[in-house]
């Protein structure tokens, strides 16, 4: 599937593209001179050409002429629809797309007989698709109007409704949190999420619930007077099949780990100088990669560096992502505990051995359990576990098994991810090799998300943070659940952008949050060798961000 985008105002192009990706997972996009190659063309134009602020806008979604790719017929180059998708976005019918024929030919009133009056009204307007009023000076509202109309046009085309409606972006909880701070009541907030963003009822309620939980958890903490420290360790035992994060096989870098740690120490000193006595360090998060892939000597050196450089008098939380069970042993757990780590993550992703083998996790289900119990033995009373829904070959039976195994272990928090396949992930690059392993999507994945939420509730957990990603299976979300007193403050600060986060290490991103809500960022280079070589430049970038 190839989609052409031709908008008069390119400022909205990214939001339009993300919404199209939600309806057509895996689709490719073309612009300008390549528009003739598109199977579907999205056009948007202002009807007044004199540049006036107020005017009318027309948006349209059209199938290419003489192209039956969506119906599985012959396309323009005399290849089948299936062959064309092989070339562009994967084999066969687009995942999650309704079957061609009967479903798409049915009247929308028959397909969407159950929708709310807001959705029904929008569908009726899209069916007529008359120009609609916009005001160029109100950019946010104009963007949302365009997205709403596009959403309804795509609903008519695909006969699909998305759980998050026309809402794009990774931080949906920001919306109800902002309205709560303005004194809005629940009914008004839920109505706003439906009217302005067309969010489904289940996701509206979840979003509001998490916003309230976050406000409760952050109550009494002066985020603006403090800061959080992120330390990136971009090394892993191996790279998982689904992963596109910046990480490097630890075996190839053992000879330069000392250099990497020296560069981190330089960054730490700069951060300490910036913070002085006024800024209080509230949370530390050592992530990656897999930080515990460091050998014992280097792991101890890292922990010593942190404690030697920073005062922990005001520290509320210290997290280390242990991540891969095959990166941990009793000695590493003792090192983490001895240096004040209060929260660790042990992330199986699945408790099915067949899946672990397929995705390149070189550990057994038994190792997950052994490491978990070893951590408990060392006194860790705040252990998080991550799982991923939508992995190849996993359906309801496999997910139930994973959730049952996790529940039997009894972690203190659980983060439930829906698979988000980035372009660079091997599972995407080499997708033809995995066609025999179906991946849950659509309604099935939504049901698995509900099942995970149910299991988390049975373990005494409540949802406390949420974020979304591009290319996410089912257009769903990642949710963190935690028992009382075990939520991760850093996750909330980072995701809701409530506090300045100073990030050290290759590929890390520092984020300065100003009192007026403005946010500025700076990035360290991702490549480890370049990071080591250009460390002074990275430090100056950070200094400029923090001190300006």
C-alpha positions, 0 to 999 in steps of 0.5 A: 500500500502506497499513500500519497499526501498532498497538503497545502499546509505542510505543517500538519503533514506529520499528524496526517501521516501518523493517522494514516499509519494507524489505519493502514499499518506498514503503508509507504508514503509518497509526495509531490512528483511521486503522487502518481504512484499512490494507491490512495491520495489524500489532498487538502486545500484552503479554498480562499487563496488570498491568505485571509486568516479565516476561510474554508478547507477541503480535504479528500481521500481518493483511490487511484484510478484503475487500481484495485489493490485494495480489493485484491485485483490487478494494479497499474503494473499488472501485478496482483494486489498481494504482489504489490504489497510484497514490494511495499508494506508486507505480504498479503492484506494489510494487517488490521484492514477489513476484508475487501468486498462485503465489509467495505461495500456495506453502508456505514450506518449498518457497520457503525450502528452502535457508535455515539452521536458524536461519531455518527454526526461526524460520519454523516458530515464526512459522507457529504464532505463539504468544505469546513471552516478553519482559522489559520491563526488558531493553529491547534484547532485548525489541525484538530479539525483537519484530523477529525475530518480525515478520521471520519473519511478513513472510517468510511473508507476502511470501516474501522474505528480506532480506540484512540480516535484521531488522537496522535502523539505519545502523551495522551494523558497530558490532555486530561491532566491539564484539564484537571489542573484547570478545575474541570470535572470528569464529565467535562473532560471525558466529553472533551476527549470525545468531541475534540479527539474522538477517543473511544469510551474505554481509552477516555476513562483509562486516560483520566484514571491515569491522570488522576493517579499521576497527580496523586503520586506527584502531590507534595513533590516540587518537580520544578525545584529538582531534576532527574538524572538518566544514565544511558548504557547502550550495550546488550548481550544481543539485539532482540528481533523486535528492537530498534533502540540504540544498543551494541553487543557488549562483547564487541565493546569490552575493550572500550568500556573504560573509555565510555565510563570516563566520558560518563564521569565527565558528563556527571561532573558538568551536571553536578556543577550546573545543579549546584546547591539549588537543584535537588536530584530527585530520581536516577534512572540507569537504562539502556540497552541493558545496564547490567550487561556491564561486567561486575567490575565496570558495573561497580565503577559506574555505581561508585561514580554516581555516588561519588559525584552526586548527593543523594540526600533528596533522592526519592528513587533510584532505578536500574534496568536489569532488563535481560535475565541473562545479564544478571547474577548474584554478584551484580544484584549485590552491587546494585543493592549495596549502592542504593538501588531501590527499584529494578526491572527484570523484563522477560517480554514473554514467558513462552520459551518458543517465543524467547528463542524466536526473538533472540532472547538468549535466556530461558523462562527458568532463568527469569524465575531464578533471577527474580527470586535471587533479587528478592533474596538480596532484598529488592522489594520493588521489582518491575517486569515488562511484557510485550503483546503482539510478538510473533506467534503469540495469541491468547493462549500464550499471553494467558500463560505469560500473565499467569507466570508473572502473577505467580512471581508477584512483581511490584509493578508490570509494564505492558507494551504493545509491539511497536515495530520501527523501520530498523528492527530486524522483525521489520527488515526481515519480515518475510522470514516470519510470515508463519508466525502471525501477530495479534492485531485489531480486536484480538490485541485489544482483548489481550490488552484488557486481559493484561489490565485484568491480571494487573488488577488481580495483583493489586496494581493500578495503572499509573502511566501511559504512552503511545508509539508510532507503528504500534500494533493495534494503534494501542498503548503501553501502560505501567501498572504498580502496587501501592507505593511502587510506581516509578516517579521517573516514568511520570516525570519523563513521560508527562514532561513535569521536570528537567531530565539531564541525560548522560551517555550515547544516544540519550536526550536531555530535556529542560522544562521551563516554569512556563511549560516550554520544553527544550531538548538536546541529544547526544550522538548515538554512535558509541565511538563518536560519543567517546570522540566528541564528548567535549562537544556533547558536554557543551551542548548540554551546558548550553541547554541547561545554563541559557 
